[in-house]
Structures are given as structure tokens and as C-alpha cells.
Amino acid sequence: MSLFSKLFGNKANIIDDIANAKNQEASDRMERETSAYDTSQSTPESNNTARTKGPSGFSWGPEMPDEENQYNFNGTYQEYFNDVFSKEFPAYRIETAEANCGRATVFTFWESGQKVLVVELVSRKSSAYKLRADCKKEKVPYLRFYYDYHGWWNTREYVKQRTQNALKG
């Protein structure tokens, strides 16, 4: 074993660590940008229409969109995603499992007996990347949605489009 390997371990692990750090940095930047606006009026439980305006994207921003999303859905976030996936992608067999000691939910899409997509619902505070790495090794597309990131609404159309794109490859 070389001195470099002894000091730094497997080069692939270093690359994965750098990629994970960049992803975390992007998430942290989005959180800072989102929290720079007063979103206290736009909580999912609030019916107050006097909301603070700020920058918004397709499925994120300080104001909850009128479109169905995980926060205005009549059920849990797991039930919401299950509803979107089962209604929008009926051609796939979809398995659901808890992961990471119940802190994550994993949806696995199957077509003709072959795994074609893995979708993980995790907390924004999660730093677990094992499933993503496993999918990469298996060459199976992987998506991640955060279920507790206020301002990231996971609207039906957003979830549908991201999932469709991942299934297309």
C-alpha cells in the first residue's frame, strides 16, 4: 500500500466525499437564501394570505404555491409521494421501504422485473449517501427529495417532472 493510500485511503472515497461536500454546500446556500426572507406567514398550517414575497422557483420559494404539494396534501409526506408516484406512474411496480432507522423512505420503481429508479425521501439534515452510492454502482438512476425543507414545496408537477426525467435516463 502506498503512502498516499495509507494517508488518504481509497481515491474513490475522496472523490465521493468532495461530491457530497459540494452537494451539502449547495443545500446550505439554498437554505441561507430561503431563510433570508420572512417565511413565517407561509407555513403550511397558515391560512393568512398576507405572505412575504421573495424569489421563487418551479417548486420552491417563501410562498406556498396553489398547486398540490406535500404540505397541503391531506396526509403524510410519505402518503403524498406514494399518491403522486402511483397515479402518475401506474406502469411501474413501486415498492416502499423505510431506511436509515425510519428517518428515510425509499421508493423503488420496477419495470419488467428490473430496478429502474430509486427515490429517497430524507431530512435536509441527512448526510447519508450510501443508497446513492449503491445506485451509482448498480447504474440505477437515483433521486432525492427533502421532506422537511421549508420553502421546498415538492409540488406534484415538480415531483412528476423530476421522476419522469430520471426514468428516461
Contacts in CASP RR format, 6 or more apart in sequence:
PFRMAT RR
TARGET T0000
AUTHOR 0000-0000-0000
METHOD contacts of the structure
MODEL  1
MSLFSKLFGNKANIIDDIANAKNQEASDRMERETSAYDTSQSTPESNNTA
RTKGPSGFSWGPEMPDEENQYNFNGTYQEYFNDVFSKEFPAYRIETAEAN
CGRATVFTFWESGQKVLVVELVSRKSSAYKLRADCKKEKVPYLRFYYDYH
GWWNTREYVKQRTQNALKG
8 14 0 8 1.000
16 129 0 8 1.000
16 133 0 8 1.000
20 127 0 8 1.000
20 129 0 8 1.000
24 127 0 8 1.000
27 124 0 8 1.000
27 146 0 8 1.000
30 60 0 8 1.000
30 152 0 8 1.000
31 124 0 8 1.000
31 149 0 8 1.000
33 55 0 8 1.000
34 60 0 8 1.000
34 61 0 8 1.000
34 62 0 8 1.000
34 150 0 8 1.000
34 151 0 8 1.000
34 152 0 8 1.000
37 52 0 8 1.000
37 54 0 8 1.000
37 55 0 8 1.000
37 61 0 8 1.000
37 62 0 8 1.000
38 52 0 8 1.000
38 62 0 8 1.000
39 52 0 8 1.000
39 61 0 8 1.000
39 62 0 8 1.000
39 150 0 8 1.000
39 151 0 8 1.000
40 52 0 8 1.000
41 48 0 8 1.000
41 50 0 8 1.000
41 51 0 8 1.000
41 52 0 8 1.000
42 51 0 8 1.000
42 52 0 8 1.000
42 62 0 8 1.000
42 63 0 8 1.000
42 64 0 8 1.000
42 151 0 8 1.000
43 150 0 8 1.000
44 64 0 8 1.000
44 71 0 8 1.000
44 72 0 8 1.000
51 62 0 8 1.000
51 63 0 8 1.000
51 64 0 8 1.000
52 62 0 8 1.000
52 63 0 8 1.000
53 62 0 8 1.000
53 63 0 8 1.000
54 61 0 8 1.000
54 62 0 8 1.000
54 63 0 8 1.000
55 61 0 8 1.000
56 62 0 8 1.000
56 63 0 8 1.000
58 155 0 8 1.000
58 157 0 8 1.000
58 158 0 8 1.000
59 65 0 8 1.000
59 69 0 8 1.000
59 152 0 8 1.000
59 153 0 8 1.000
59 154 0 8 1.000
59 155 0 8 1.000
59 157 0 8 1.000
59 158 0 8 1.000
59 159 0 8 1.000
60 151 0 8 1.000
60 152 0 8 1.000
60 153 0 8 1.000
61 151 0 8 1.000
61 152 0 8 1.000
61 153 0 8 1.000
62 151 0 8 1.000
64 71 0 8 1.000
64 72 0 8 1.000
64 151 0 8 1.000
64 153 0 8 1.000
65 153 0 8 1.000
65 155 0 8 1.000
67 155 0 8 1.000
67 156 0 8 1.000
67 157 0 8 1.000
68 155 0 8 1.000
68 156 0 8 1.000
69 80 0 8 1.000
69 153 0 8 1.000
69 154 0 8 1.000
69 155 0 8 1.000
69 156 0 8 1.000
70 77 0 8 1.000
70 80 0 8 1.000
70 81 0 8 1.000
70 147 0 8 1.000
70 153 0 8 1.000
70 154 0 8 1.000
71 153 0 8 1.000
73 79 0 8 1.000
73 80 0 8 1.000
73 83 0 8 1.000
77 121 0 8 1.000
77 147 0 8 1.000
77 154 0 8 1.000
78 96 0 8 1.000
78 105 0 8 1.000
78 121 0 8 1.000
80 154 0 8 1.000
81 105 0 8 1.000
81 107 0 8 1.000
81 119 0 8 1.000
81 121 0 8 1.000
81 145 0 8 1.000
81 154 0 8 1.000
81 159 0 8 1.000
82 94 0 8 1.000
82 96 0 8 1.000
82 107 0 8 1.000
84 156 0 8 1.000
84 159 0 8 1.000
84 160 0 8 1.000
84 163 0 8 1.000
85 92 0 8 1.000
85 94 0 8 1.000
85 107 0 8 1.000
85 109 0 8 1.000
85 119 0 8 1.000
85 163 0 8 1.000
86 94 0 8 1.000
88 156 0 8 1.000
88 159 0 8 1.000
88 160 0 8 1.000
88 163 0 8 1.000
89 109 0 8 1.000
89 163 0 8 1.000
89 167 0 8 1.000
91 111 0 8 1.000
92 109 0 8 1.000
92 110 0 8 1.000
92 111 0 8 1.000
92 116 0 8 1.000
92 117 0 8 1.000
92 167 0 8 1.000
93 109 0 8 1.000
93 110 0 8 1.000
93 111 0 8 1.000
93 113 0 8 1.000
94 107 0 8 1.000
94 108 0 8 1.000
94 109 0 8 1.000
94 110 0 8 1.000
95 107 0 8 1.000
95 108 0 8 1.000
95 110 0 8 1.000
96 105 0 8 1.000
96 106 0 8 1.000
96 107 0 8 1.000
96 108 0 8 1.000
97 105 0 8 1.000
97 106 0 8 1.000
97 108 0 8 1.000
98 104 0 8 1.000
98 105 0 8 1.000
98 106 0 8 1.000
99 105 0 8 1.000
99 106 0 8 1.000
99 120 0 8 1.000
99 131 0 8 1.000
100 122 0 8 1.000
100 126 0 8 1.000
100 128 0 8 1.000
103 122 0 8 1.000
103 123 0 8 1.000
103 126 0 8 1.000
104 120 0 8 1.000
104 121 0 8 1.000
104 122 0 8 1.000
104 123 0 8 1.000
104 126 0 8 1.000
104 128 0 8 1.000
104 131 0 8 1.000
105 120 0 8 1.000
105 121 0 8 1.000
105 147 0 8 1.000
106 118 0 8 1.000
106 119 0 8 1.000
106 120 0 8 1.000
106 121 0 8 1.000
106 131 0 8 1.000
107 118 0 8 1.000
107 119 0 8 1.000
107 120 0 8 1.000
107 121 0 8 1.000
108 115 0 8 1.000
108 117 0 8 1.000
108 118 0 8 1.000
108 119 0 8 1.000
109 115 0 8 1.000
109 116 0 8 1.000
109 117 0 8 1.000
109 118 0 8 1.000
109 119 0 8 1.000
109 167 0 8 1.000
110 116 0 8 1.000
115 138 0 8 1.000
115 140 0 8 1.000
116 140 0 8 1.000
116 141 0 8 1.000
116 167 0 8 1.000
117 140 0 8 1.000
117 141 0 8 1.000
117 142 0 8 1.000
117 143 0 8 1.000
117 163 0 8 1.000
117 166 0 8 1.000
117 167 0 8 1.000
118 131 0 8 1.000
118 135 0 8 1.000
118 140 0 8 1.000
118 141 0 8 1.000
118 142 0 8 1.000
118 143 0 8 1.000
119 142 0 8 1.000
119 143 0 8 1.000
119 144 0 8 1.000
119 145 0 8 1.000
119 163 0 8 1.000
119 166 0 8 1.000
120 131 0 8 1.000
120 132 0 8 1.000
120 142 0 8 1.000
120 143 0 8 1.000
120 144 0 8 1.000
120 145 0 8 1.000
121 144 0 8 1.000
121 145 0 8 1.000
121 146 0 8 1.000
121 147 0 8 1.000
122 128 0 8 1.000
122 144 0 8 1.000
122 145 0 8 1.000
122 146 0 8 1.000
122 147 0 8 1.000
123 146 0 8 1.000
123 147 0 8 1.000
123 148 0 8 1.000
124 146 0 8 1.000
124 148 0 8 1.000
124 149 0 8 1.000
125 148 0 8 1.000
131 142 0 8 1.000
132 142 0 8 1.000
132 144 0 8 1.000
135 141 0 8 1.000
135 142 0 8 1.000
136 142 0 8 1.000
141 166 0 8 1.000
141 167 0 8 1.000
141 169 0 8 1.000
142 166 0 8 1.000
143 162 0 8 1.000
143 163 0 8 1.000
143 166 0 8 1.000
145 154 0 8 1.000
145 159 0 8 1.000
145 162 0 8 1.000
146 152 0 8 1.000
147 154 0 8 1.000
END
